[in-house]
Amino acid sequence: MLRARCPYCGRPFSVSREEAAGILARALTESARYGMRECPFCRRRVKIGLAELRRVAPAGAELVSPVPEAAASPSPEPPAGTEAPTPEPEEEVPPAPTPQVRRERTEAAPSGPKRSRR
């Protein structure tokens, strides 16, 4: 279990071994320098160093990939005999004109005797 402290709200929180393994795997697949975790109190993203995550994560956690390779690779081309459905073009709606109202300037009536500034 890893204890971390949020730099924003200052409250400590725990990261389990399994969660640390997931954060570490995600950071390694993104080639990030830090693992990111959301603070459970203020919901801001907190950086956790990879060294701390490696220390806490179970052995072999770096080898586990959170994204299956089939989902990570782009989808194959459809067969040559089938055509992809073309999306129907949407009608463009021009924006409604905004009325421009001009206000006339009126002279302000004096509000009373002027005071001198001292």
N, C-alpha and C positions, 0 to 999 in steps of 0.2 A: 504494500500500500504506500502510495506517495502522498505526502502532505505538501500542498502548495498554498500560497497566499496571493490573493488578487491584489495587483498593484493599484487598482482603482478604488475599490471599497475597503481594502485592508482585511477582509475576512478570510480565514483559512478554510480550505476544503480538501477533501480526499479524492484521490484517483486510484481506482482499483487496479490490480495487476492486469486483468483482461482489458480494461479500458486503456491502460497505458500501452498494451500491445497493439491495440487498434490505432491509437494516436500515432505510435511509432511507425507502423506499417504505412499509414496514410502519408505521414511526413516523408518517408523514404520514397514512396512512389511519386510524390510531387517534387522530389529533390529539394525539400525545404530544410532550412537550418534549425527550425524550431517546430515542435508539435504544438498545435493550437487546441485549446479546450475552453469551453464557455464557462464563466463563473456562474455557479448555481444561484447566487444571490443578486448580482447586478446585471447578469446576462452579457457582460462584455467578454471579448475574446482575450484569453490569457496565454502567453507564450510559455512553453515548458521546454527546456533544453533537451536535446537528443541524448546527452550523456545521462541525465536523470531518468529519462524514459527507458534507456537500455538497462540501467541498473535495476529498475523495478520490474520491467516486463519479464515474463517467463522465458526460459531458454528456447531459442529457435523462433522467437516472435518476429525477427527480422525477415525470416523466410516466408512468412505467411503473407499472402497478397489479399487485401480487402476487396479488390475488384476482380471478378473472374476474367480470364483472358479472352473468352468469347465475347463478353460485353465490351471489353476495351478495344477490340479491333473493329474497324468500320464494317458495316453490313455489306455482304457481297452484292454484285450487280444482279438485277433480275434477269431471268432467261431471255434470250434474244427474241423469242416469239411473242412475248407479252409486252404490252405497253403500259407504262405507268399512267394512272389517271391524271389529267391536267386539271389544276384547280381553276375554277371559274373566276374570271376577273371581277373584282368588286367594283360597284359603281362609286365614282368619286363624288362626294357631296361637298360643294363649295361651302366655306364657312359663312355664317350669317354676317352681314355687314353690321358693324357696331355704330349706333347713332352718335354723332359728335355734337355735343351741346356746348355752345359758347355762352359763358356767363359774362354779363356786363359788369364792369367795375363801377362800384359806387364809392363816392368819397365818404370817408368815415366822419361822422359828426364829432366835434370835440367833446371829450368826456368830462371836461371840467377844467379848472385852472391848472396851468402847468406848474409843476413843482420844480424847484431848483435842486440840482444835485450838489451836495456838499460833501 
